[in-house]
Amino acid sequence: MKPRHIGRVVPGPGQESVWDYPRPPRVEKSSDRVVVSLGGLVIADTTDTVRVLETSHPPVYYLPRAAFRAGSLEPAPGRSYCEYKGEASYLSVVVPGRIEESAAWYYPSPTRGFEELVDRIALYPGRMDRCTVNGERVEPQRGDFYGGWITSRVVGPFKGAPGSLGW
């Protein structure tokens, strides 16, 4: 059932509504070009991406570990658990003169159905200087927990904003 009381935006041509995404989420291969910059350096640039799509959330892009600039990812403390994907580990994103602690995560042993996430890294786009998808600058999903990537391709409303906890 798609909630009507939250003001669901009807998608236009070429757009997707996050309210049409599934729950549990799904992993979808993508050839979108993702470029990530931090500290004036491009730390990742790839078309080998997957998106995780989940009801009420903008897509989260996962990039192959090999797409990242050498030395830009370092282990960080902490773990979290997703009821669908399993246990996540965190990484700090590092460039000369700057460290973004726990700004990336990955699933060392994702659960069944999410095996495509092995050796792939997700980032909080709001913690980077710039993230783009097919040349369009990404707007980060609001809130400090979710890592969704908002572009003109997706419409909401999106979970994460104040008052959206109960969605």
N, C-alpha and C positions, 0 to 999 in steps of 0.2 A: 504494500500500500504506500502511495506517495503522499506525504503530508501536504495538506493544502493550507493549513493555518499559518505557515511560516512564510508565505509569499513566494512560492516556487516560481522561478523565472522560466518562461517557455523558451526553449532554444530556437535560435534562428538558423538559417541555412549554414551548414558547415560547423555548427556548434553541437556540443553535448551538454546535457544536464547531469549534474552530479547526483540528482535524484533518480536517474535512470541506471546508475551504476549498481552492481549487485551487493548483497550482503549475504553470506560472507564475500569478501573481496575476491577479485580475480587478477591474475597477472596477464599482461598483454604485451607481446612483442611490438616494438616500434622502430621505425627508421628515422624518427625525429632527430634533428641535429641539436644536441645539447652542448652549450659552452658555459663553463664556469670560470669566473675570475675572482681572485683574491689578492690583495696587496699589489695590484698592478700587473699581476701575472695570470696568464691563462693556465689553470691547473688541470682542466679536463676539456676535451673537445672530441665528441664522438657521435656517430649515428647508430651505434650498437647499444640501444637502450631498451628497457622494458618499463612499462607503467603498471603500477598497482592502482586499481580502480575500486573504490568502496563508496557505498551510499553516503551522501552528504559531504564527501571530502573531494577536494581537487586531486588530480592524479599526483602520485609520488613517482618521480623518475629514479630508476636504479641504473647506474653506469658500471661498466666493467672496471674492476680494480686496475687493470692494465691501462685504462684510459687516463689515469691520473699521473700528473707530473711526478717523477721520481722524488721521493722524500717528502711529499706533501701530506701524507697520511701517517699518523702515529697512533698507537693504541692509547685509549683513554679509559679512565675508571668508569665503572657503572655498567649496569645491565638493565634491560626492561623486557617485558614479556607481552607478546601479542597473542591473543587467544586463537588467532588463525595462522600466523606465520611462525610462531615459536619465540625463542629467546634471541634478543638482539644484543650485540656488543657495539661499543661506541669507539669512535676515532676522533682525534683532534686533527684539524686541517692546519697545516704549517707552511708558511712562506717566510723568506727572510724578513725579520722585524715584526712578525705577527703570528699569533697562535689563536685559533678559534677552538677552544676546548669543547670536546664532545659535540661538534657540529655535524658529524656524519655518523651513520650507523650501518650495520650489516647483520645478516643472519648466517652464522657459521654453519648451522645445520637446520635449514628451514623445514617446516613440517610438510607432509605430503600435499601435493598440489601447488607448492611454492618453490619447487626445486630450481626453477629458473633464476632464483635470487642468489644462488650460490656464486661466490666471487663477484658479487655486485654491491655497490655502495650507493646509499641515498644520502642526501645533504639537506640541511635546513637552508632554503634559498635566502632567507632573511639574514643569515649569518655570513653570507658571501657578499662581495662587493657588487657582483652582477651575475645573474644566471639568465640565459636565453634559451628559448626553444624555437628552432627554425628562424632565428634572428629577432624574435620578439622578446622583449624584456619580461621576465617573470615577476609577478606580484606574489609575495609569500602569503601563505595561509595564516590568518590571525591566530594568536595564542602561542604558548610556549611549548606545546607538546607535539602538535601535528606538523608535518613537513610537506604539505601540499604545494603544488606549483600552479598558480593561477595565470592563465593566458586568455586571450579573447576567444579561444576555442571552447572554453567551459563556462557554464553559467550555474548559479547557485539558487539560493543562498548557501554559504559554506559553513560547515561546523567549525568552531574555534573562536568565533566572535563572542563577545559578552552576551549572555542569555541563551547560548546554544547548547549548553551542557546536556540538557534533557532530550535533545533530538534523537 
